[in-house]
Amino acid sequence: MGKKVHSAKTLEHWPYQTYNWGRWTNGKGTLNLADNTATKRGFGSVKDHEVFTLGSPLSEDYVTGEANYDSDYHYELLRAGQYEFAGETEPVFEAGDRFSIATHGMTNTHIDAFCHVGHRGQSFNGHACEDVVTLAEGVKKYTIIDLGSLVTRAWLVDVPAQRGLDFLIPGDPVVPEDLMPFSNLISAGDVLVIRTGRFAAPLIKPDSQVAQDNHGNWSGLHVDCVDLISDWDISSVATDGPGDNFPSTYEGCSVPIHILMEVYLGLPLIHHLSLEALAKKLSSRDDKSFLLTVAPLQISCGTGSPVSPIAVT
Protein backbone atom coordinates (compact mmCIF):
# COMPACT_ATOMS: atom_id res chain seq x y z
CA MET A 1 0.00 0.00 0.00
CA GLY A 2 2.97 2.30 0.49
CA LYS A 3 4.40 3.71 3.69
CA LYS A 4 2.72 6.84 5.01
CA VAL A 5 5.10 9.79 5.21
CA HIS A 6 2.67 12.26 6.69
CA SER A 7 4.14 12.84 10.16
CA ALA A 8 7.38 14.82 9.87
CA LYS A 9 7.26 18.58 9.35
CA THR A 10 9.76 18.68 6.52
CA LEU A 11 9.13 22.15 5.07
CA GLU A 12 10.02 25.50 6.57
CA HIS A 13 6.85 27.10 5.23
CA TRP A 14 3.20 26.20 4.71
CA PRO A 15 2.08 23.42 4.47
CA TYR A 16 5.05 22.43 6.73
CA GLN A 17 5.13 18.83 5.51
CA THR A 18 5.26 16.96 2.24
CA TYR A 19 2.55 14.43 3.15
CA ASN A 20 2.66 11.60 0.55
CA TRP A 21 5.77 12.60 -1.40
CA GLY A 22 7.85 9.50 -2.06
CA ARG A 23 5.16 7.10 -0.95
CA TRP A 24 4.49 5.55 -4.38
CA THR A 25 6.70 5.07 -7.42
CA ASN A 26 3.92 5.37 -10.03
CA GLY A 27 1.74 8.34 -11.02
CA LYS A 28 -1.52 7.18 -9.42
CA GLY A 29 -1.07 8.86 -6.04
CA THR A 30 -3.80 8.00 -3.58
CA LEU A 31 -5.64 5.97 -6.22
CA ASN A 32 -3.10 3.28 -5.30
CA LEU A 33 -5.20 2.91 -2.14
CA ALA A 34 -8.26 1.92 -4.19
CA ASP A 35 -6.90 -1.60 -4.61
CA ASN A 36 -8.70 -4.92 -5.12
CA THR A 37 -9.79 -4.96 -1.49
CA ALA A 38 -11.29 -1.49 -1.79
CA THR A 39 -13.05 -2.43 -5.03
CA LYS A 40 -14.51 -5.56 -3.43
CA ARG A 41 -15.67 -3.42 -0.51
CA GLY A 42 -17.39 -1.12 -3.01
CA PHE A 43 -19.35 -3.96 -4.58
CA GLY A 44 -20.26 -5.13 -1.09
CA SER A 45 -21.88 -1.77 -0.35
CA VAL A 46 -24.52 -2.29 -3.09
CA LYS A 47 -27.93 -3.10 -1.59
CA ASP A 48 -30.72 -2.47 -4.10
CA HIS A 49 -28.76 -2.00 -7.36
CA GLU A 50 -30.22 1.40 -8.22
CA VAL A 51 -27.97 3.36 -10.60
CA PHE A 52 -27.36 7.13 -10.49
CA THR A 53 -25.51 9.23 -13.05
CA LEU A 54 -23.52 11.88 -11.18
CA GLY A 55 -22.27 13.92 -14.14
CA SER A 56 -23.79 17.36 -14.61
CA PRO A 57 -25.20 18.16 -18.08
CA LEU A 58 -22.47 19.84 -20.12
CA SER A 59 -23.04 23.56 -20.53
CA GLU A 60 -21.28 26.90 -20.76
CA ASP A 61 -19.48 27.84 -17.59
CA TYR A 62 -21.41 30.36 -15.52
CA VAL A 63 -18.76 31.74 -13.19
CA THR A 64 -19.73 35.21 -14.39
CA GLY A 65 -23.20 34.32 -15.54
CA GLU A 66 -22.00 33.70 -19.08
CA ALA A 67 -19.35 31.65 -20.87
CA ASN A 68 -16.03 31.95 -19.06
CA TYR A 69 -13.03 32.74 -21.26
CA ASP A 70 -11.11 29.56 -20.47
CA SER A 71 -13.99 27.25 -19.61
CA ASP A 72 -16.19 27.37 -22.68
CA TYR A 73 -18.33 24.48 -23.83
CA HIS A 74 -19.10 24.40 -27.54
CA TYR A 75 -21.56 22.09 -29.29
CA GLU A 76 -22.19 21.80 -33.02
CA LEU A 77 -24.59 19.60 -34.97
CA LEU A 78 -22.62 18.66 -38.06
CA ARG A 79 -25.18 16.78 -40.10
CA ALA A 80 -28.67 15.32 -39.97
CA GLY A 81 -30.52 13.81 -42.85
CA GLN A 82 -31.24 10.86 -45.08
CA TYR A 83 -28.32 9.52 -47.06
CA GLU A 84 -28.50 7.28 -50.08
CA PHE A 85 -25.27 5.70 -51.26
CA ALA A 86 -24.72 4.10 -54.66
CA GLY A 87 -26.29 0.67 -54.88
CA GLU A 88 -28.30 1.00 -51.67
CA THR A 89 -32.01 0.23 -51.73
CA GLU A 90 -32.68 1.22 -48.11
CA PRO A 91 -31.92 4.91 -47.37
CA VAL A 92 -30.36 5.57 -43.97
CA PHE A 93 -31.01 8.56 -41.74
CA GLU A 94 -27.89 9.68 -39.87
CA ALA A 95 -26.93 12.55 -37.59
CA GLY A 96 -23.52 13.54 -36.27
CA ASP A 97 -22.12 16.21 -33.99
CA ARG A 98 -19.04 17.32 -32.07
CA PHE A 99 -18.27 19.26 -28.93
CA SER A 100 -15.30 20.84 -27.23
CA ILE A 101 -14.82 21.70 -23.58
CA ALA A 102 -12.16 23.36 -21.48
CA THR A 103 -11.62 20.86 -18.69
CA HIS A 104 -11.19 23.04 -15.61
CA GLY A 105 -14.04 25.34 -14.74
CA MET A 106 -16.85 25.89 -12.26
CA THR A 107 -19.71 24.09 -13.99
CA ASN A 108 -18.87 20.83 -15.77
CA THR A 109 -18.03 17.57 -13.98
CA HIS A 110 -14.36 16.65 -14.26
CA ILE A 111 -11.44 15.00 -12.50
CA ASP A 112 -8.04 16.67 -12.13
CA ALA A 113 -4.70 15.16 -13.05
CA PHE A 114 -1.68 16.01 -10.91
CA CYS A 115 -0.16 18.16 -13.66
CA HIS A 116 -3.08 20.57 -13.20
CA VAL A 117 -1.57 22.50 -10.26
CA GLY A 118 1.77 23.15 -8.60
CA HIS A 119 3.06 25.06 -5.60
CA ARG A 120 6.25 27.05 -5.18
CA GLY A 121 7.49 25.67 -8.48
CA GLN A 122 6.88 22.03 -7.58
CA SER A 123 4.36 19.38 -8.56
CA PHE A 124 3.48 16.13 -6.76
CA ASN A 125 6.50 14.28 -5.36
CA GLY A 126 8.62 17.41 -5.64
CA HIS A 127 9.03 17.36 -9.40
CA ALA A 128 9.73 20.79 -10.85
CA CYS A 129 6.65 22.16 -12.60
CA GLU A 130 8.64 22.81 -15.77
CA ASP A 131 9.57 19.11 -15.84
CA VAL A 132 5.88 18.22 -15.64
CA VAL A 133 4.24 20.61 -18.10
CA THR A 134 5.14 23.66 -20.18
CA LEU A 135 3.16 25.45 -22.86
CA ALA A 136 5.96 24.86 -25.35
CA GLU A 137 6.53 21.15 -24.66
CA GLY A 138 3.11 20.11 -23.39
CA VAL A 139 2.42 17.68 -20.54
CA LYS A 140 5.40 15.42 -19.83
CA LYS A 141 4.36 13.78 -16.54
CA TYR A 142 1.30 13.09 -14.38
CA THR A 143 -1.29 13.08 -17.18
CA ILE A 144 -4.86 11.91 -16.69
CA ILE A 145 -3.93 8.53 -18.20
CA ASP A 146 -1.50 7.94 -15.32
CA LEU A 147 -4.41 7.96 -12.87
CA GLY A 148 -6.40 5.17 -14.52
CA SER A 149 -9.97 4.46 -13.45
CA LEU A 150 -11.52 4.28 -10.00
CA VAL A 151 -13.95 1.65 -8.68
CA THR A 152 -14.38 1.69 -4.92
CA ARG A 153 -16.70 2.33 -1.99
CA ALA A 154 -17.86 5.91 -1.49
CA TRP A 155 -19.68 7.71 1.30
CA LEU A 156 -22.15 10.53 0.76
CA VAL A 157 -21.53 13.36 3.21
CA ASP A 158 -24.68 15.46 2.87
CA VAL A 159 -23.51 18.50 4.81
CA PRO A 160 -26.68 20.62 4.50
CA ALA A 161 -28.87 17.69 5.60
CA GLN A 162 -26.61 17.05 8.59
CA ARG A 163 -27.04 20.72 9.56
CA GLY A 164 -30.80 20.69 8.95
CA LEU A 165 -30.54 22.82 5.79
CA ASP A 166 -31.43 22.44 2.12
CA PHE A 167 -28.11 23.89 0.96
CA LEU A 168 -25.11 25.79 2.27
CA ILE A 169 -25.01 29.51 1.65
CA PRO A 170 -22.26 29.95 -0.99
CA GLY A 171 -19.00 30.65 0.82
CA ASP A 172 -19.97 28.68 3.95
CA PRO A 173 -17.23 26.00 4.21
CA VAL A 174 -17.38 22.31 5.02
CA VAL A 175 -15.47 21.86 8.28
CA PRO A 176 -13.95 18.79 10.01
CA GLU A 177 -16.98 18.45 12.28
CA ASP A 178 -19.09 17.77 9.19
CA LEU A 179 -16.87 14.79 8.30
CA MET A 180 -16.46 13.29 11.77
CA PRO A 181 -19.68 11.16 11.70
CA PHE A 182 -17.81 8.96 9.19
CA SER A 183 -14.60 8.61 11.20
CA ASN A 184 -15.28 5.03 12.34
CA LEU A 185 -16.73 3.91 8.99
CA ILE A 186 -14.07 4.82 6.45
CA SER A 187 -11.40 2.41 5.24
CA ALA A 188 -8.30 3.19 3.20
CA GLY A 189 -9.16 3.64 -0.47
CA ASP A 190 -12.71 4.88 0.11
CA VAL A 191 -13.97 8.11 -1.48
CA LEU A 192 -15.74 11.00 0.21
CA VAL A 193 -18.54 12.44 -1.92
CA ILE A 194 -19.50 15.75 -0.35
CA ARG A 195 -22.76 17.56 -1.05
CA THR A 196 -22.98 21.28 -0.34
CA GLY A 197 -26.34 21.64 -2.08
CA ARG A 198 -24.83 23.76 -4.84
CA PHE A 199 -27.43 22.62 -7.41
CA ALA A 200 -30.29 23.08 -4.94
CA ALA A 201 -29.29 26.67 -4.18
CA PRO A 202 -30.44 29.61 -6.29
CA LEU A 203 -27.72 30.94 -8.59
CA ILE A 204 -26.37 34.11 -7.00
CA LYS A 205 -25.11 36.60 -9.55
CA PRO A 206 -21.58 37.92 -8.87
CA ASP A 207 -22.81 41.52 -8.65
CA SER A 208 -25.08 40.60 -5.72
CA GLN A 209 -22.37 39.11 -3.53
CA VAL A 210 -19.02 40.12 -2.15
CA ALA A 211 -16.63 37.88 -4.03
CA GLN A 212 -12.99 37.37 -3.10
CA ASP A 213 -11.86 37.01 -6.71
CA ASN A 214 -13.22 36.05 -10.13
CA HIS A 215 -14.29 32.64 -8.82
CA GLY A 216 -17.26 34.13 -7.00
CA ASN A 217 -18.47 32.65 -3.70
CA TRP A 218 -18.73 28.85 -3.44
CA SER A 219 -18.93 26.36 -0.61
CA GLY A 220 -16.10 23.86 -0.42
CA LEU A 221 -13.71 22.26 2.02
CA HIS A 222 -12.11 24.24 4.81
CA VAL A 223 -8.35 23.84 4.86
CA ASP A 224 -8.64 22.24 8.32
CA CYS A 225 -10.23 19.15 6.69
CA VAL A 226 -7.02 18.15 4.92
CA ASP A 227 -5.18 16.48 7.82
CA LEU A 228 -8.28 14.44 8.63
CA ILE A 229 -8.59 13.28 5.02
CA SER A 230 -4.89 12.42 4.98
CA ASP A 231 -5.19 10.40 8.19
CA TRP A 232 -8.09 8.43 6.74
CA ASP A 233 -6.12 7.48 3.57
CA ILE A 234 -9.01 8.42 1.31
CA SER A 235 -8.38 7.79 -2.40
CA SER A 236 -10.34 10.78 -3.73
CA VAL A 237 -12.67 13.58 -2.70
CA ALA A 238 -15.61 14.46 -4.95
CA THR A 239 -17.91 17.43 -4.43
CA ASP A 240 -20.81 19.17 -6.15
CA GLY A 241 -18.69 22.31 -6.29
CA PRO A 242 -15.08 23.36 -6.90
CA GLY A 243 -13.58 21.53 -3.91
CA ASP A 244 -12.02 24.72 -2.59
CA ASN A 245 -14.09 27.17 -0.64
CA PHE A 246 -14.38 30.70 -2.02
CA PRO A 247 -13.50 32.90 -0.25
CA SER A 248 -10.40 30.92 0.63
CA THR A 249 -10.06 29.53 4.13
CA TYR A 250 -6.28 30.10 4.10
CA GLU A 251 -5.07 33.67 3.74
CA GLY A 252 -1.86 32.84 1.92
CA CYS A 253 -3.38 30.80 -0.94
CA SER A 254 -6.53 31.18 -3.03
CA VAL A 255 -6.88 27.41 -3.67
CA PRO A 256 -5.38 25.62 -0.63
CA ILE A 257 -7.48 22.46 -1.13
CA HIS A 258 -6.19 22.00 -4.66
CA ILE A 259 -2.62 22.61 -3.50
CA LEU A 260 -2.68 20.38 -0.42
CA MET A 261 -4.67 17.56 -2.01
CA GLU A 262 -3.11 17.35 -5.45
CA VAL A 263 0.44 18.65 -4.93
CA TYR A 264 1.18 17.18 -1.49
CA LEU A 265 -1.26 14.32 -0.87
CA GLY A 266 -1.32 13.20 -4.49
CA LEU A 267 -5.11 12.98 -4.23
CA PRO A 268 -7.11 13.74 -7.41
CA LEU A 269 -10.15 15.93 -6.87
CA ILE A 270 -13.47 15.41 -8.68
CA HIS A 271 -15.59 18.51 -9.22
CA HIS A 272 -19.20 19.56 -9.87
CA LEU A 273 -21.07 16.30 -9.40
CA SER A 274 -24.85 16.25 -9.66
CA LEU A 275 -25.81 14.79 -6.27
CA GLU A 276 -29.43 15.76 -5.69
CA ALA A 277 -31.03 12.47 -6.80
CA LEU A 278 -28.45 10.38 -4.94
CA ALA A 279 -28.92 12.45 -1.80
CA LYS A 280 -32.68 11.98 -1.96
CA LYS A 281 -32.23 8.23 -2.35
CA LEU A 282 -29.88 7.94 0.63
CA SER A 283 -31.73 10.41 2.86
CA SER A 284 -33.82 7.66 4.43
CA ARG A 285 -30.97 5.17 4.71
CA ASP A 286 -28.64 5.06 7.70
CA ASP A 287 -25.87 3.54 5.60
CA LYS A 288 -24.61 6.27 3.26
CA SER A 289 -22.16 4.04 1.37
CA PHE A 290 -22.39 3.05 -2.30
CA LEU A 291 -20.32 1.78 -5.20
CA LEU A 292 -18.62 4.57 -7.17
CA THR A 293 -17.03 4.25 -10.61
CA VAL A 294 -15.06 7.01 -12.33
CA ALA A 295 -13.54 6.49 -15.79
CA PRO A 296 -11.58 9.45 -17.23
CA LEU A 297 -11.19 9.79 -20.97
CA GLN A 298 -7.85 8.49 -22.25
CA ILE A 299 -6.40 11.88 -23.16
CA SER A 300 -2.69 11.31 -23.70
CA CYS A 301 -1.61 14.77 -22.51
CA GLY A 302 -4.66 15.61 -20.41
CA THR A 303 -4.45 17.86 -17.35
CA GLY A 304 -7.80 16.34 -16.40
CA SER A 305 -10.87 14.85 -18.02
CA PRO A 306 -14.62 15.35 -18.18
CA VAL A 307 -16.29 12.48 -16.34
CA SER A 308 -19.77 11.25 -15.57
CA PRO A 309 -19.32 9.10 -12.45
CA ILE A 310 -21.78 6.31 -11.69
CA ALA A 311 -23.15 5.51 -8.23
CA VAL A 312 -24.80 2.16 -7.49
CA THR A 313 -26.66 2.09 -4.18
TAGI-V126432 format. One record per run of one state. SS is the DSSP state (~ for helix, > for strand, _ for the rest). FROM is the first residue (numbers start at 1). TO is the last residue. If there is no record, write none. Layout:
[[SS,FROM,TO] [SS,FROM,TO]]
This chain:
[[_,1,28] [~,29,33] [_,34,35] [~,36,44] [_,45,50] [>,51,53] [_,54,72] [>,73,83] [_,84,91] [>,92,101] [_,102,109] [>,110,112] [_,113,113] [~,114,116] [_,117,118] [>,119,119] [_,120,121] [>,122,122] [_,123,123] [~,124,126] [_,127,127] [>,128,128] [~,129,132] [>,133,134] [_,135,137] [>,138,139] [_,140,143] [~,144,147] [_,148,149] [>,150,158] [~,159,162] [_,163,173] [>,174,174] [_,175,175] [~,176,182] [_,183,190] [>,191,195] [_,196,205] [~,206,208] [_,209,217] [>,218,218] [_,219,220] [>,221,221] [_,222,222] [~,223,232] [_,233,235] [>,236,239] [_,240,243] [>,244,244] [_,245,245] [>,246,246] [_,247,255] [~,256,265] [_,266,268] [>,269,271] [_,272,275] [~,276,282] [_,283,288] [>,289,294] [_,295,303] [>,304,306] [_,307,309] [>,310,312] [_,313,313]]
